[in-house]
Amino acid sequence: MKILVLVKEVPVVSAIQIDRATMTIDRSTAGKMMNPADAHAIEAALTVAGEKGGEVTAISMGPDSCEDILRNAIALGVKDAYRLTDDAFAGADTLVTANVLKAAIDKTGPYDAIFCGSNTIDGVTGQIGAKLAALLGCGILSGACEITCTDDGLCIRRKAGDGYEKLAASFPLVCTVTEDANSVRNPGLKGKSAAKKAVIPVLDNAQLALDGTALTSLSKVASLVPPAELEKGLILDGDGDADKADKLVQTILDNHLI
């Protein structure tokens, strides 16, 4: 069985800044890390591979620095990894990203199951899994917080309001995974050694052969609006608790809060 997991390098949230000229995240000013949900996608892929028998491959689309997260994936137990990098991929929206990933899957696959995080903390669109499944013409299980293997596919539970939905699909399929789906294992010495020695091939557009239409981003960010600042609380002073209580009641009445 061949399983693929998609991982993405994202900026550290606390250090994110926006380039308002290009309406994009300025990734040069922030530290880099693996998208948190993708670590749980790796765990899900490795678990299924262990139950069904098979190997896991990782793919990441990004600059040279994203090789670090691919080596982290190998340290956890992923066998092979590929990095997708080309100037033509820069600034890609989710559709172009899905087109590039689909081309890479066609070149390195086919795969029985493809796992990825349900969201990334930079874009937070949650669109890649669905678009990729549509391009591949296969089923999708999205937002999985629990995953079990069936005879010919996977069964998941996902949160729905105050409860859960139970969904199933046959292989081949795409499955997007939430951060509460599992506990991520720690890399062992064997995995760390494999990660250091691994040769990670780079696939560019000369190899993937996507035309201009597939690489044209149709969506644009028109504007960025900062969130409203929280109003500061009101501190009431008074001579004793009774006086403070009277002032609190009067403030509530004056502001028509009840």
N, C-alpha and C positions, 0 to 999 in steps of 0.2 A: 504494500500500500504506500502511495506517495502522498505526503501531506506538506502543505506550504503554509508558512506563517509570514504575514506582512508586518514589518516593524518600521517605526518612524522616529527620527531624531527630532526632538522639540526643545524649545528654549525653556529654561527654568522660569516658572511663572512669576516669581517674585522680582525678576529682573527684566521683564518684558517691557520694551518701549516700541512705540509706533512711529514709523517713518511717514509723516503726513504728506510728503510729496508724492510718494508712490502708493500710499494707503496699504502698506504691508508691515508686518512685524520686522523690526530691525534686529536681525538675528546676530549681528556682530557684537552687540552690547550685552548679550545674555549668555550665561552658561548653558551647556547642552546636556540632555539626558534622554533616555528612552521614554517614549510616551507610556505613562503608567499602565493603561489598559492593555497595551501590547505585550507587556510582561506576562499578563494573565492569559493572553492569547497563546503565547509560547507554551505556557504550562498546559493549557488545554490540548494543544497540538501534540505535545510530548506524551500526555496521558493517553490520548486516543491511539497514538502510534504504539504505545506499550501494550494496549489492550488488543488492538487489531493486528499488530505486527507491521512494521514499516519504518520509514525514515522521514525525518522532517528537514525541509529546506527553508531558509529564511531569505527574504528579499527586502531591500530598503531602497527607496528612491531619495537621493540627496547628495550632498557634497562629500568631499573626502572624509570629513570628520565623522560621518555616520558609519564609517567602518568600525568605530568603537562599539556601537550598539550591536552590530552584527557579530563581533567577537564575543560580546556578552551572551548573545543567543547561542553561539557555539559552546561556550563554557557551560551553559545550562543543559546541553545535550543535542542541540541542532547539529546535523551532520554537514550540510553544505550551505553556503551563503553567496548571494550575488548583490552587487551594488549597481543601481541604475543612475547614471550621471551623464548629462549632456547639457550644453548651453541652451539647446532647444527646449529643454524641460523646465527651464527657470521660469518662475512666476506662474506655474501651471495651476489652473483651478481644478475642482474635483473631477470634472469630466476628462480633462487632459490627463490628469494623474491616473484615472481609471484606464484610459486608453494605453498609457505607457505600461502600466502593470499587466494589462491583458496581453500586450505584445510580449512582455517578458515571460509570462506564463506559457504562452504558445511556444516560446523558444526553449524553455527549460522543463516544461511539463510533458504530458498532462498530469494533473493532480486529482486525487480522489476527494480531498477536502482542503479548503483554504480558510485559515483563521486570521482574524485581525481584531484589534480593539474596536469597541463600539463607537468610540469617539477619540479624537485627539485634543489635547488641552490647548493647542494653538488655534486651530480653525473651528473646532467644536461643531462641525457640520453633520457628522454621522452619515455621510453620503457614500463613502467609498465602497463599503460592502455591497450595498444595493446596486450601485452602478456597475460594479464589477460582475456581479451575478447576472445582471441583465445583458452585459456584453458577452459573457461566457455562455448564456442560455442555460443556466443551472439554477437549482433551488437556493433559497437563502433562509437561514435561521438567524434572526437579529436580536441583539440585546440579551444574550444568554447569560443567566446568572447561575445556571446549573446545567450540566451536560452529561448525558449518558449515551452509551453506544447501543445500537440495535443491530439486528442481523445484517441489514443492508444500508444503514445510515446512522443518523444521530437523532436523539430526542432532547429537547431543551425545555427549561422553564424560564420565563422572563416576567418581570414585574409588570403588572397592569392595574393601575389604580391602587386599591387596597389589597389586591390579591395577586394571582399569578396566572399566566397563560401557559399551556403545555402544547408544544409544537414539535413536529417531526418532519424530516426530509430524508430522501435517499441520496446516496453518493452518485455523482459528484455534487458538491454543495459548497456554499460559502457560509461561514458562521462568524458572527461578530460577538465579542465577549466583553462583559462588564468587569469592573474591578473586584466585585464580590463573588465572582464565579468560582474561585479557588484560592489556594495559598501557593505562592510562587516558591519553588524549591531554591536552595542555595547551590551554587556551582561547586563541584568537587575538584580535587587535584587533577584528575584525569581530564576533566572538562577544561580547566584552566590551561593545562598543557596543550590540549588540542586547539584552543583559541589562539594561543601564541604562535603556533606553527601554521595555522590555516592560511591558505592562499585564497583571497576573495576576488573572484573575477569581476571586472567592471564591464557592464553592457551599456554602450552608447547608442545613439540613433543610427549610426552606420550599421550596427548589427540588428537593431529592432525594426528599422526601415519604416518608420511612421511618416506619413505625408503631412503637408502643411495643414490640411483640414483637421486631422486628428490632433495636431499640436496647437490649435487655435483656441484660446480660452474664450468662452462665450459669456462668462459672468465677470462682472467688474464690481469692485467696492466703490460706491459713489461717495460715501462720506463716513466719518467716524465721529461718534458722539460719546463723550465721557459720561459715566453714570452720575446721577445726581448725588451731591454730597449729603451725607446724613446730617440732620439738624441736631445741634447740641441740645442736651437736656437742660431743663430749668432747675436751678437750685434755689429752694425757698428757705430764707432765714427767718427766725422768729424767736420770741422770748418763751421758750418752753415748747413742749409737744402740742399743747392745746392751741397755741398761737400759730404754730406751723400747720396744724390740721385745718384751722380756719382759713389760712391763706391758700392751702391746697384746694379746699372746696371752692373758694371764690375764683381761683384760677380756672378750675374745671368749668364753672358756670359761665365765666366771662368768655371762654373759648368755645362754648356750646359743645363740649365733649360728651355731655349726657343730656 
